[in-house]
Amino acid sequence: MNADRSPRGHRDTPPRCPRVRSRINDFVDGRLTAKERGLVQGHLKSCVTCMQEARDLARLSRATHNLPPHRAGTDLADRVRRGLAERRSRALADLGTQDAAPRWAWHRAPGVRPALAAATIAAVWIAGFFAGRGVERLGVTANEPESRLPAAGGLSPRRAHAAALPPTTIEPEFVNAGHEILTDLEWATHLPQHVRRPMLASQFELFDLRHRAELALARTTTTDPRRSLAQLVHDFGNTLRDPRAIDWHAWSSAARSLRLALPAPAARSANDRGAAAAVVEAPRPGRLAESNVAAITDVMLRVGVELSPPERRDLAELLHFKQLLVHGEERHPMATHPGVMATFLSEWQSRARSSHRSGHSRAPGEHVMTTSLRFATGVHAVRTLRAAGRTTAAAEFADMVEHMARELGIEPPVEFAGWR
Amino acid sequence: MTAEHWTTGSRMAWRDVEDEALLDRAASGEPAAVDAFVERFGERLCGFLVRLVRDRAWAEDLVQEVLVRALHEAHRYDPEWPVPVWLFAIARNLGLDLLRREGRRRKRASQITRPDVAPAAVTTAEHREFQIALEDALQQLPEPYRTVFLLRDGESMSYEAIGEVLGISPKTVSSRLHRARSALRVALKEHLPR
């Protein structure tokens, strides 16, 4: 034992020391089994040299962990945002360059195809919520006889004539629809990844968008911005079979690029304005269609299949949402808006996780749900009022929406910044 | 409700958002999420990069590049690993690329700067001296050992996660870590209490 206590180090240490020293890192890092740990601890009690080494390593580890921080400048967030925007603009420019390349080659470029695929699948999801109207708003008609066109991989004969068609004036309706759909798709990114997939999968069988896209492509020229949107839908057919391959982030980037490619939204049609004004002004806009409630319930249940048992329990409690929609104060046609679902599910997910972490298996309160609902409705109202030229009322609603956004811990739409 | 209250509430909300969800939302371009993402990881990455490339200005540029690249290419993230593992892998690769590139062009003296903020826990001159000696000793370590040590003792990453960042086995991580710590212990023997 005396030899163990020698301060002269290695030469006087017993033969066990080298073996212990080879494991001392693992000991300090807690990577030994209980038995190994016991053996090392036993040795440390009797060997000052090894004990000193263990203490030194532990202190070194603590000191390194507590090294003072290096800040990367107070404007780092601004620089990152700018850098991200530039990167995405470049991606858009690349997209344009590739569009001039041999036909149908550009969307096969690395990174582009997944983006388009994701966008189209998301478009289908949105289309599902719009009960088919979303796609038709892109200028694609579902019921035309030409819609039966070749399967994936082959070029439609119609597309061969597309470049020869005269330039098309983009209808304001198309532009508005494009912006709306892109906004909806952007909202969809708020969904947690494991929630998105089953939701999308549930919509896969509803539409044969690919054929519709073929038709739309046949009507557009390479310079027609509608082409980009139609192209997104076209790729849908090739990716339906593997929803796991959905590339949401690349999609999100592509959606923003497409928004830049579209002209600014025009004023809505008189019919739209009238319908929207009725929504905004009516204190009780009327009973929500039972079919919409059923659709929401169905989606939530599908999502539930993918969840863990505690999460499912929370979800079951949240089906009160259905009751809320039918009987509560917040019943509103906008309840079927995908932005509402995205916000709602995202909020629910984060609250549920927090609850689980803190040991309370408590579903989020109705407050979050109703706020989400009001938020989406408010966004719609602001846009509608702006389009109708009622700027004062729009500003009032914008205030309300910003308030609710902060309450939900989310950002109000960027476009609001310039409206007030 | 005041603007201050909203800001505080918003920060609290972001604090509860898990890394993966935050990456998800920041990558979708949500401005507040980008801010929260930068706040959560910017400082950690900067500390790591300053000690990796030994140059403050380079490190600041690299942090920006790491975060932009991570958000732009978030679809490449493998959820099997925690988000920091992915971020530090990007940071290390970019740092080594820069060192290779710039190292050929010009010999740049080691200019590691002192940290910005002294933590509250560090109050004595002795502690301060130890930290300075540790920073200096770290600069003398060869990069593979320095990186392993910083990821383990600075970032508390598991051996497996470090192996993922560096593309090596946990066993190699263990062996490099052992050498790094031994070398630092020798270098700092004057500062370690007997």
Interface residues (C-beta under 8 A of the other chain):
Chain A: S22 N25 D26 D29 R31 Q52 E53 D56 L57 R59 L60 S61 A63 T64 H65 N66 L67 P68 P69 H70 R71 A72 G73 L76 A77 R79 V80 R81 G83 L84 R87 R88 A91 P114 E186 T189 H190 P192 Q193 D247 W248 H249 A250 S252 S253 R256 Q349 S350 R353 S354 H403 R406 E407 L408 G409 I410 E411 V414
Chain B: M1 W6 G9 S10 M12 A13 W14 D16 V17 E18 E20 A21 D24 R25 A27 S28 G29 E30 P31 A32 A33 V34 D35 V38 E39 G42 E43 R44 L45 C46 G47 V50 R56 A59 E60 V63 Q64 E65 L67 V68 L71 H72 E73 A74 H75 P79 T113 P115 D116 V117 A118 P119 A121 V122 F130 Q131 L134 E135 F149 L150 R152 D153 G154 S156 Y159 S174 L177 H178 R181 L184 R185 L188 L192 P193 R194
